[in-house]
Amino acid sequence: MYKNFNRHEIFTEEDMKAVRCAIDESMDAPPFNWDLNNMLSGLYDGYLYENLKEMSKSRFSDCELIPLLKTINKIEEHISVNGETETQIF
């Protein structure tokens, strides 16, 4: 299950970096988790997967986790205020 959001409306450069760092870390440190990597990549397309937060908490150190959780919380807040929106794919 997931919720849609418009990444272009809410992501800053800091958010993009947080997602990129988390993806890089998920690929570099074993064991590789395909589901987690897919959920993280989905953030670029405007998909917030239901259990991304929980999976991230069990996978990342605070260094990677804190910026990612900040981005996820920002997405959740945006959805709660504006409802679900869609990211346009160019």
C-alpha positions as CSV (number, residue, x, y, z in Angstrom):
1,M,0.0,0.0,0.0
2,Y,1.2,3.5,-0.8
3,K,0.2,7.1,-1.0
4,N,0.8,9.5,-3.8
5,F,2.4,12.9,-3.5
6,N,3.8,15.5,-5.8
7,R,7.6,15.4,-5.3
8,H,8.1,18.5,-7.4
9,E,6.0,20.5,-5.0
10,I,7.7,19.6,-1.8
11,F,11.2,18.2,-2.3
12,T,14.2,20.4,-1.8
13,E,17.7,19.7,-2.7
14,E,18.2,18.4,0.9
15,D,15.3,15.9,0.4
16,M,16.8,14.6,-2.8
17,K,20.1,14.2,-1.1
18,A,18.5,12.3,1.8
19,V,16.8,9.9,-0.5
20,R,19.9,9.4,-2.7
21,C,22.1,8.7,0.4
22,A,19.6,6.2,1.7
23,I,19.5,4.4,-1.7
24,D,23.3,4.4,-1.9
25,E,23.6,3.0,1.6
26,S,20.9,0.3,1.0
27,M,22.9,-0.8,-2.1
28,D,26.3,-0.7,-0.5
29,A,25.9,-2.4,2.8
30,P,24.8,-6.0,2.9
31,P,22.4,-7.5,3.0
32,F,20.7,-6.0,0.0
33,N,17.0,-5.6,0.5
34,W,15.1,-5.3,-2.8
35,D,11.9,-4.1,-1.2
36,L,13.5,-1.3,0.8
37,N,15.5,-0.2,-2.3
38,N,12.3,-0.1,-4.4
39,M,10.4,1.9,-1.7
40,L,13.2,4.4,-1.5
41,S,13.4,4.8,-5.2
42,G,9.6,5.2,-5.3
43,L,10.0,8.5,-3.4
44,Y,11.4,10.0,-6.6
45,D,8.2,9.2,-8.4
46,G,5.9,10.4,-5.7
47,Y,5.1,7.1,-3.9
48,L,5.3,6.9,-0.2
49,Y,5.1,3.2,0.8
50,E,3.3,2.4,4.0
51,N,6.1,0.6,5.9
52,L,9.0,2.5,4.6
53,K,9.6,4.2,7.9
54,E,9.7,1.0,9.9
55,M,12.0,-0.7,7.3
56,S,14.3,2.2,7.3
57,K,14.6,2.4,11.1
58,S,15.7,-1.2,11.2
59,R,18.2,-0.8,8.4
60,F,20.0,2.6,8.7
61,S,22.3,4.3,11.2
62,D,21.2,7.6,12.6
63,C,23.4,9.4,10.1
64,E,21.3,8.2,7.2
65,L,18.1,7.7,9.1
66,I,17.5,11.2,10.5
67,P,17.5,13.1,7.2
68,L,15.4,10.4,5.6
69,L,12.8,10.5,8.4
70,K,12.7,14.3,8.1
71,T,11.8,13.9,4.4
72,I,9.2,11.2,5.1
73,N,7.6,13.2,7.9
74,K,7.5,16.2,5.5
75,I,5.7,14.1,2.9
76,E,3.2,12.7,5.5
77,E,2.5,16.3,6.7
78,H,2.0,17.5,3.1
79,I,-0.4,14.6,2.4
80,S,-2.4,15.2,5.6
81,V,-2.8,18.9,4.7
82,N,-3.3,18.6,1.0
83,G,-4.5,15.1,0.4
84,E,-2.8,12.8,-2.1
85,T,-1.4,14.5,-5.2
86,E,0.6,13.2,-8.2
87,T,4.1,13.8,-9.4
88,Q,4.2,14.6,-13.1
89,I,6.6,12.4,-15.0
90,F,8.3,14.3,-17.8
